[in-house]
Amino acid sequence: MDFYHALEKLCEFAFLLFSLKEKREEWIEKQKNRLLENQVHEVIDELKGIRSRNKEANKKKQKVIQNYETQEDRMEYKTYR
């Protein structure tokens, strides 16, 4: 999965989860840096730990986790750079 699409999926989830722009941007930046450091597993673990009452956010979270777990071996962005 290319970096653009990996980040896009995270952003879609973050928009459903965080109503405050600052909180959302801070969370996205943290996950983006993890992805760029080959820490996709840490991103997955964080996603799994998030609890929300928003059903749409939970569905999106599961899709992101599933995509990342399936593509994890192709998401070594630091290595590829």
N, C-alpha and C positions, 0 to 999 in steps of 0.2 A: 504494500500500500504506500503510495507516495505521501510525502509529508503534508502537502496541501490538503489532501482528502482526510488524513488522520486528524489534523487540526480542525478541519471543517466539522467533522462528526462530534468532536469535543465541544466546539462552540455551539452547535445546535442543542446539545444536551444542557450546556451551561445557561443558555437563554431560557430554557424551561425551568431550570432549578433556581437560579438567582435573579431576584427582581431588582436588586441594587447593582447598578452598573459597576461601581468600584469593586465590590465583592466579586462579581462575575469576572471582570478583567484581571483581578489579582489571581483568581483560581486558574483561569485560562493560561496566564503567563507562567505560573508554577508548573502546570502540566506540559506546556510547550517546552519549557527548559528540560524537563525530565525526558521527553521524547527525543530531544536533540542530544541528550547524553546517554542514549541507548537504555533508558530506564522504563521501557514500556510496561514491564511487569509491575513497577511501583504505581504507575498510572492505573493499571487494572485493579490493583489492590485498593487504591483509594476509591475508585468507582464502586467497587463491591461494598465498601464500608459506608457509602452514602445512603441515608434513608430519607425518603420524601413521601409526602401524602399526595403529591401530584402524579396521577396515573400515567399521564403522557410522558413525564420526565422519567418515570421508572421504565416504561417501554423503551424509550430512547437509550437509557443507560444500559439495558440488557443488550440492545443491538450493538452499541459501541463495544461493550465487553466482548461479545461474541466475535465481532469483526477483528478486534485487536488480538484476541486469543488465536484466531484462525491465521492471522497475518503476522503474528509476533516475530517470526523468523525473518520477515522481510521489512522489518521496521527498525533496522539498526542504522539510523540516520547519521550518527557520528562516525561510524565505521565507513559508510558509503562516501561521506564527504572527505 
